[in-house]
């Protein structure tokens, strides 16, 4: 059974159709990249999968681990193991990152019948995960994403991913706003999390990120549908030729 | 309780008789409904008060008769019939719940969440036959309380009921009572001056630092807090005390109007930290049956380098209407006001502070966090006044309002008056809506909606919550979440 099966997915935002019959299957251990021009529906796909309000599914189905994903609330999907690394991580003033992380991790643990971490145990747990991502104790004490640099925000996203240990991680333009050094740290963090069970969906506009997180499959999204699929070499072709042909084709 | 029913019946009968020229019977444990000079005398006599105290009460009562109920506040409420209330030992209405089974399950759910033991739940919910003094269940035991008391006495610290203080320490009471909030101050404070029956008195002698938060004892001591509480705290030169008022569990109460007066006095180099967590019954979703919390709280920083900090977390009551204030008389004195006010459903609040700068180099800091949800409406109203002689005075004010949903309101009304050109006054205000993006971010990490709201709002209030003493801060944090349950979605 595939980890994620998207069949003929249609979705609208403010009654405007954005996804128009999207099909995609991700198996455990696979890394898929979705590339596409601005406005092709990349971010909409990530929000539809994670259950954000305002993104209305008008047709099709999505199975996650064999369960109907679209029936679940956003928080339920997260607890079931769907993780979204945000393109623009949100600031939560006054809430320390470590408190935020612990609240999230404990919500997921309790969902799976595990006992919640107390504060002391959690510090140990998170420090281990944080070390590889160059996230300092000081950063953990600062309010969530508040006053963080672009690189810090993305590292914090990946730390959250590592802490929550999801079955499926969606990375929404994680490369945006990162210089090359920051990009490498983030990519290393993501690669460290590749496993036989976990599925990864990397959404990006540029091929650059895929030099560091090398995908098994690359798909081109245009006008709300997958218009071409291939191996990792497809990303390089796109870098050369651009998206123009797909826009015309789909039009 | 049979005794209560009996008492009630007696009161009814007496009340009937009164119309025909009843003279208050001093042997009775209660006064009939209504307010007149005889009732004031009755209360004073019951409390075995000296003549001067009675005179003061009567002066207040006579003045009260000439006053009009204020109408300038934002929350409006139906007229209160002052003749329809009991002013002394108000008998219970006889419809007390017999056991926790009869208590509103929603109330019990909240107790559960706050982790309150069963026995204490009974006391809070007013269950018939629950211990009159919630000693064993509430906190510790009598012996502990006695140990505390001995420890305090050793230091010369006086901590007793206001009635006891009137009898045992008349010189202190005479000197300070009404010196911060005069009997003629305002409608409700004047009423309180005439009929107050309960409250606490604290005196910290020169140079003493009170060795404990005066809270544990308070909860044991004042289980039966009255409708008209009067609190007086005096910190003599170089002394310090931290005082905690209130309870994080919603308290049922038969009295709808609560008109308390709190007076604080700090002399040279003294400091009082006064923390309140107020969670009176807010009424049902339409605000029916909730408490009116109309309180006058004021501190006089009389001495040089003295300091008063008010911290309040207000989540209860149908209407909260109060402005804990500081009169900064002493040079270099400091006033602080940290406030979290949460209104949900039909709750209303008009609260804030007044900082009156009189002495030189006086400083004040106001941090107010208002959260409105449901169809609640909230007003921050604050006065910063710099008087002519207050050279070098400084004030910093920050008022932040957070709205949850689209049916609630938040208003900020700052009054700033400066008569001294060397003063610096800063005012910052923000109003924001709880972000859909913040909620989604939290939910995407696995938190349910209520957990997410609690987390975000606690972050919003953090600056204030961290000024609370540790034991209160944790409970207050939980309370913030609970108060806002059901406010989203």
HADDOCK unambig.tbl for C-alpha pairs under 7 A between the chains (distance, minus, plus):
assign (segid A and resid 50 and name CA) (segid B and resid 444 and name CA) 6.86 0.50 0.50
assign (segid A and resid 52 and name CA) (segid B and resid 440 and name CA) 6.64 0.50 0.50
assign (segid A and resid 74 and name CA) (segid B and resid 443 and name CA) 6.06 0.50 0.50
assign (segid A and resid 74 and name CA) (segid B and resid 444 and name CA) 5.93 0.50 0.50
assign (segid A and resid 75 and name CA) (segid B and resid 443 and name CA) 4.47 0.50 0.50
assign (segid A and resid 75 and name CA) (segid B and resid 444 and name CA) 5.43 0.50 0.50
assign (segid A and resid 75 and name CA) (segid B and resid 445 and name CA) 6.81 0.50 0.50
assign (segid A and resid 75 and name CA) (segid B and resid 446 and name CA) 4.51 0.50 0.50
assign (segid A and resid 75 and name CA) (segid B and resid 447 and name CA) 5.77 0.50 0.50
assign (segid A and resid 75 and name CA) (segid B and resid 448 and name CA) 5.69 0.50 0.50
assign (segid A and resid 76 and name CA) (segid B and resid 446 and name CA) 6.54 0.50 0.50
assign (segid A and resid 78 and name CA) (segid B and resid 444 and name CA) 5.37 0.50 0.50
assign (segid A and resid 78 and name CA) (segid B and resid 445 and name CA) 5.76 0.50 0.50
assign (segid A and resid 78 and name CA) (segid B and resid 446 and name CA) 4.80 0.50 0.50
assign (segid A and resid 79 and name CA) (segid B and resid 446 and name CA) 4.95 0.50 0.50
assign (segid A and resid 83 and name CA) (segid B and resid 444 and name CA) 6.94 0.50 0.50
assign (segid A and resid 90 and name CA) (segid B and resid 437 and name CA) 6.84 0.50 0.50
assign (segid A and resid 90 and name CA) (segid B and resid 438 and name CA) 6.12 0.50 0.50
assign (segid A and resid 90 and name CA) (segid B and resid 441 and name CA) 6.69 0.50 0.50
assign (segid A and resid 92 and name CA) (segid B and resid 438 and name CA) 6.79 0.50 0.50
assign (segid A and resid 92 and name CA) (segid B and resid 456 and name CA) 6.62 0.50 0.50
assign (segid A and resid 93 and name CA) (segid B and resid 459 and name CA) 5.88 0.50 0.50
assign (segid A and resid 93 and name CA) (segid B and resid 460 and name CA) 6.50 0.50 0.50
assign (segid A and resid 94 and name CA) (segid B and resid 459 and name CA) 3.80 0.50 0.50
assign (segid A and resid 94 and name CA) (segid B and resid 460 and name CA) 5.74 0.50 0.50
assign (segid A and resid 94 and name CA) (segid B and resid 462 and name CA) 5.81 0.50 0.50
assign (segid A and resid 95 and name CA) (segid B and resid 459 and name CA) 4.56 0.50 0.50
assign (segid A and resid 104 and name CA) (segid B and resid 445 and name CA) 5.44 0.50 0.50
assign (segid A and resid 104 and name CA) (segid B and resid 446 and name CA) 5.60 0.50 0.50
assign (segid A and resid 104 and name CA) (segid B and resid 447 and name CA) 5.89 0.50 0.50
assign (segid A and resid 107 and name CA) (segid B and resid 446 and name CA) 5.84 0.50 0.50
assign (segid A and resid 107 and name CA) (segid B and resid 447 and name CA) 5.85 0.50 0.50
assign (segid A and resid 108 and name CA) (segid B and resid 446 and name CA) 5.95 0.50 0.50
